[in-house]
Amino acid sequence: MALIELSGIERVFHLGDSDVHALAGLDLAIEAGDYVAVMGPSGSGKSTLLNLLGLLDRPNSGTYRLEGRDVTTLSASEQARVRSERIGFVFQSFHLVPRLTAAENIALPMMLAGLPPRERDARVAAALRDFGLEHRADHRPDQLSGGQRQRVAIARATIMRPAMLLADEPTGNLDRHTGDEVIHLLEVLNASGVTLIVVTHDPGLGGRARRQLVMEDGHLHHDSSRSANLA
């Protein structure tokens, strides 16, 4: 059974007198542990797809099954729980809470989920060590470099041990060297079994993934796994 199964997904936005089909009749399956790059020009549907996968948006029609469960029919609170427990997010702009330290930012999802303090402290300590942030635990985001902020963001995204990690242009605000370090961290997580889905404009970054999906006008224009199967 696939981790992700999309069937007949439609997402339409109403802009003035016109309808924009951000996703049109999308069928897609992604296996657990896969490493997928989603590419395509601006307006092709990449971000809409990521928002739907992350339960930040709902389709107008179609079915989204996550780990065999139809999540399109869940209530907002039920979807929030699935997001908290099974999905991690990494954004281009980090989205850290400015007034919280690195350790507090990492702990935030566990606090919201109600994990006991002892378990939170143990997981945060392990994450700070794993991501090379032990000496930055008490620093706020404005006291960290871009690479350190993204490492905090990745640690926060994975602290609940999600089934999949959604990364939206994760190296967009980083220099090439720091970006490579961040991608290596994400790939290490993928190698440990986390499904990694990366939205990127960078063909070099996209080429590192085992599978490339190219979006165009809301449609899946190219799927490298299908090309491989036909070869």
C-alpha positions in Angstrom: 0.0 0.0 0.0 1.3 3.4 -1.0 1.9 6.1 1.7 0.1 8.7 -0.4 -2.7 8.0 -2.9 -4.3 10.9 -4.8 -7.3 10.1 -7.1 -9.0 12.6 -9.3 -7.8 15.6 -7.3 -9.3 18.9 -8.5 -8.4 22.3 -6.9 -10.1 25.4 -8.4 -9.5 29.0 -7.3 -12.1 31.6 -8.2 -10.4 34.8 -9.3 -12.9 37.5 -10.3 -15.0 36.1 -13.2 -12.6 33.3 -14.0 -11.8 29.9 -12.5 -8.2 28.8 -12.2 -7.6 25.0 -12.1 -4.5 24.8 -9.9 -4.8 21.0 -10.0 -6.8 19.2 -12.6 -7.7 15.5 -12.4 -4.5 14.6 -10.6 -3.8 10.9 -9.9 -0.6 10.2 -8.0 0.9 7.5 -5.7 4.0 7.9 -3.6 5.5 5.0 -1.7 6.8 5.1 1.9 10.5 6.1 2.0 10.5 7.6 -1.5 12.5 10.8 -2.3 10.5 12.9 -4.7 11.2 16.3 -6.3 8.2 18.4 -7.6 9.3 20.8 -10.3 7.7 23.1 -12.9 7.3 26.8 -13.7 5.6 29.3 -11.4 1.8 28.7 -11.4 2.1 25.1 -12.4 0.5 23.7 -9.2 3.6 22.8 -7.2 2.7 24.7 -4.1 -0.9 23.8 -4.3 0.0 20.1 -4.4 2.3 20.5 -1.4 -0.4 22.3 0.6 -2.9 19.5 -0.2 -0.4 16.8 0.8 0.3 18.7 4.0 -3.4 19.1 4.8 -3.1 22.9 4.7 -5.7 23.0 1.9 -8.6 20.8 0.7 -9.4 19.7 -2.8 -12.7 20.6 -4.5 -13.1 17.0 -5.5 -11.1 13.8 -5.5 -9.7 11.6 -2.8 -6.4 11.8 -0.8 -5.5 8.7 1.2 -2.6 8.9 3.6 -1.4 5.6 5.0 -4.6 4.1 3.7 -6.9 6.6 5.4 -9.1 9.0 3.5 -8.0 12.3 5.0 -10.1 14.6 2.7 -13.2 13.7 4.8 -11.7 14.5 8.2 -12.7 17.5 10.3 -10.3 20.5 10.7 -9.3 19.3 14.1 -8.7 15.7 12.9 -6.6 17.0 10.0 -4.6 19.1 12.5 -3.8 16.0 14.5 -2.7 14.1 11.4 -0.5 17.1 10.5 1.0 17.2 14.0 1.8 13.5 14.1 2.5 12.3 10.6 3.7 15.4 8.5 6.7 17.6 8.9 7.2 20.9 7.1 10.4 22.8 6.0 10.0 26.2 4.4 12.3 28.5 2.5 11.7 31.3 5.1 12.2 28.9 8.1 9.1 30.1 10.0 10.7 30.0 13.4 9.1 31.8 16.3 11.3 34.9 16.9 11.0 35.1 20.7 11.7 31.4 21.3 15.2 29.9 21.5 16.4 27.1 19.2 15.5 24.5 21.8 12.1 26.0 22.4 11.3 26.2 18.7 12.3 22.5 18.3 10.1 21.6 21.3 7.1 23.5 20.1 5.3 20.7 18.2 5.7 18.4 21.2 4.2 21.0 23.6 1.2 21.4 21.3 0.8 17.7 21.1 0.9 17.4 24.9 4.0 15.3 25.3 5.3 15.2 28.9 8.3 17.5 29.8 10.7 14.6 30.4 10.2 13.2 26.9 10.3 16.6 25.3 13.6 17.4 27.0 15.2 14.1 25.9 14.1 14.5 22.3 15.2 18.1 22.1 18.6 17.2 23.5 19.0 14.4 21.0 17.9 16.7 18.1 20.3 19.5 19.1 23.1 16.9 19.2 22.1 15.3 15.9 21.9 18.6 14.1 25.0 20.1 15.5 23.2 22.8 17.5 24.2 22.0 21.1 26.0 25.3 21.4 23.1 27.2 19.9 20.3 25.8 22.1 19.7 29.1 23.9 20.0 31.4 20.9 17.0 33.0 19.3 16.6 32.9 15.5 18.0 36.4 15.0 21.2 35.2 16.6 21.6 32.2 14.2 23.0 32.0 10.7 20.7 31.0 7.8 22.0 27.4 7.8 21.6 27.1 11.6 18.0 28.4 11.4 17.2 25.9 8.7 18.7 23.1 10.8 16.5 24.2 13.7 13.5 24.2 11.3 14.3 20.6 10.2 14.8 19.5 13.7 11.4 21.0 14.6 9.8 19.4 11.5 11.0 15.9 12.5 10.8 16.0 16.3 7.4 14.2 16.2 8.9 11.5 13.9 6.6 12.1 11.0 6.0 9.7 8.1 6.8 12.3 5.5 8.7 15.6 5.3 7.5 18.3 2.9 10.2 20.8 1.9 9.2 23.9 0.0 12.4 25.5 -1.6 14.4 24.5 1.5 17.7 26.0 0.1 16.1 29.1 -1.5 17.5 31.5 1.2 20.9 29.8 1.6 24.2 30.0 -0.2 25.3 27.0 -2.2 27.6 25.5 0.4 25.0 25.8 3.2 22.3 24.6 0.9 24.2 21.5 0.2 24.6 20.8 3.9 20.9 21.2 4.4 20.0 18.9 1.6 22.5 16.3 3.0 20.6 16.5 6.3 17.3 15.9 4.5 18.7 13.0 2.5 20.1 11.4 5.7 16.5 11.6 7.2 15.2 10.1 4.0 17.7 7.2 4.2 16.4 6.5 7.7 12.9 5.9 6.2 11.2 9.3 6.2 9.4 10.0 2.9 10.9 13.2 1.5 9.0 15.5 -1.0 10.9 18.6 -2.1 9.4 21.4 -4.2 12.2 23.2 -6.1 13.0 25.4 -9.1 16.6 24.2 -9.0 17.2 21.4 -11.5 20.4 20.4 -9.8 18.5 19.8 -6.5 15.6 18.1 -8.3 18.0 15.8 -10.0 19.2 14.4 -6.7 15.8 12.9 -5.9 15.1 9.4 -7.0 11.8 10.5 -8.6 11.0 13.7 -10.4 7.4 15.0 -10.9 7.1 17.9 -13.4 3.9 20.0 -13.0 2.4 22.1 -15.8 -0.9 24.0 -15.7 -2.2 21.9 -12.8 -1.4 18.6 -14.6 1.3 16.1 -13.9 3.3 16.7 -17.1 6.1 14.2 -16.4 6.8 11.4 -13.9 10.3 10.0 -14.1 9.1 6.7 -12.5 6.7 6.1 -15.4 9.6 6.8 -17.9 11.7 4.3 -16.0 9.0 1.7 -16.1 8.6 2.2 -19.9 12.3 1.9 -20.5 
